[in-house]
Amino acid sequence: DDKKVKEIMRYISNNFTCHTWIPNDGKLIVCTDQGEIMLLENSGDYKMVLPESPGEGFYIECIITYEKGFIIGGENGQIYIYQRSEEPKNPYHKIATLVTNY
């Protein structure tokens, strides 16, 4: 319902840094400057902030999809790899964190 979405969106950064469409399911992933990874329906309707988003002010700079999910990159050369899951409340699990010598 719209009231619930507006209440949630008040706490999410509106400084969007990157986005990508997820092939095969038509969902949209939108990232923010505060480390939030949002999942949206193909209509653009808000669905959720992914529970395993980096958060804590982590500036997400880029995102790319791969066969099983997506990869984000951000501050200090950190890379997070996410894989699709069958859990409705956590549709993508963080499966790896890489730190490059940036």
C-alpha positions as CSV (number, residue, x, y, z in Angstrom):
1,D,0.0,0.0,0.0
2,D,1.2,3.5,-0.9
3,K,1.3,4.8,2.7
4,K,3.6,2.0,3.8
5,V,5.9,2.6,0.8
6,K,6.1,6.3,1.5
7,E,7.0,5.6,5.1
8,I,9.8,3.2,4.1
9,M,11.1,5.5,1.4
10,R,11.5,8.3,3.9
11,Y,14.4,6.4,5.5
12,I,16.1,5.3,2.2
13,S,18.6,7.6,0.5
14,N,17.2,9.1,-2.7
15,N,20.7,9.5,-4.1
16,F,20.7,6.7,-6.6
17,T,24.1,5.8,-7.9
18,C,23.5,2.9,-10.4
19,H,20.9,0.4,-11.5
20,T,20.4,-2.7,-13.6
21,W,17.6,-4.9,-14.9
22,I,17.7,-8.5,-13.8
23,P,17.4,-10.7,-16.9
24,N,14.7,-13.4,-16.9
25,D,12.5,-11.9,-14.1
26,G,12.3,-8.3,-15.2
27,K,13.1,-6.9,-11.8
28,L,15.1,-3.7,-11.4
29,I,17.9,-3.3,-8.9
30,V,18.7,0.3,-7.8
31,C,21.7,1.2,-5.5
32,T,22.3,4.3,-3.4
33,D,25.1,6.3,-1.9
34,Q,24.3,4.8,1.5
35,G,24.8,1.2,0.6
36,E,21.1,0.3,0.1
37,I,20.2,-2.1,-2.7
38,M,16.5,-1.8,-3.6
39,L,14.5,-4.3,-5.5
40,L,11.7,-3.0,-7.7
41,E,9.1,-4.7,-9.8
42,N,9.3,-4.3,-13.6
43,S,6.6,-1.6,-13.3
44,G,9.0,0.4,-11.1
45,D,7.0,-0.3,-8.0
46,Y,9.1,-0.6,-4.8
47,K,9.4,-4.1,-3.4
48,M,12.1,-4.0,-0.7
49,V,15.6,-3.1,0.4
50,L,17.6,-6.3,0.2
51,P,18.4,-7.5,3.7
52,E,22.0,-8.2,2.9
53,S,22.7,-4.7,1.5
54,P,26.1,-3.3,2.6
55,G,24.5,-0.2,4.3
56,E,26.5,1.8,6.8
57,G,27.1,4.6,4.3
58,F,28.9,2.3,1.7
59,Y,28.8,4.2,-1.5
60,I,27.8,1.8,-4.3
61,E,29.4,3.0,-7.5
62,C,28.5,0.2,-10.0
63,I,26.5,-2.9,-10.6
64,I,26.5,-5.6,-13.2
65,T,24.4,-8.8,-13.6
66,Y,25.8,-12.2,-14.1
67,E,24.1,-15.6,-14.7
68,K,23.2,-16.2,-11.1
69,G,22.7,-12.7,-9.7
70,F,24.6,-9.5,-9.6
71,I,27.9,-7.9,-8.5
72,I,28.3,-4.4,-7.0
73,G,31.5,-2.4,-6.5
74,G,32.1,0.6,-4.3
75,E,34.3,2.5,-1.9
76,N,37.9,1.4,-1.4
77,G,37.7,-1.2,-4.2
78,Q,35.3,-3.4,-2.3
79,I,33.2,-5.9,-4.4
80,Y,30.2,-7.8,-3.3
81,I,28.8,-10.8,-5.1
82,Y,25.1,-11.7,-4.8
83,Q,23.3,-14.9,-5.9
84,R,19.6,-15.4,-6.4
85,S,17.8,-17.4,-3.8
86,E,14.3,-18.9,-3.5
87,E,13.6,-17.0,-0.2
88,P,10.9,-14.3,-0.7
89,K,12.1,-12.2,2.2
90,N,15.8,-12.4,1.0
91,P,15.8,-13.0,-2.8
92,Y,19.6,-12.4,-3.1
93,H,22.3,-13.7,-0.8
94,K,25.7,-12.1,-0.5
95,I,28.0,-15.0,-1.3
96,A,31.4,-13.2,-1.4
97,T,33.2,-10.0,-0.5
98,L,36.4,-9.1,-2.3
99,V,38.7,-6.2,-1.4
100,T,41.1,-5.1,-4.2
101,N,44.3,-3.2,-3.7
102,Y,42.7,-0.1,-5.2
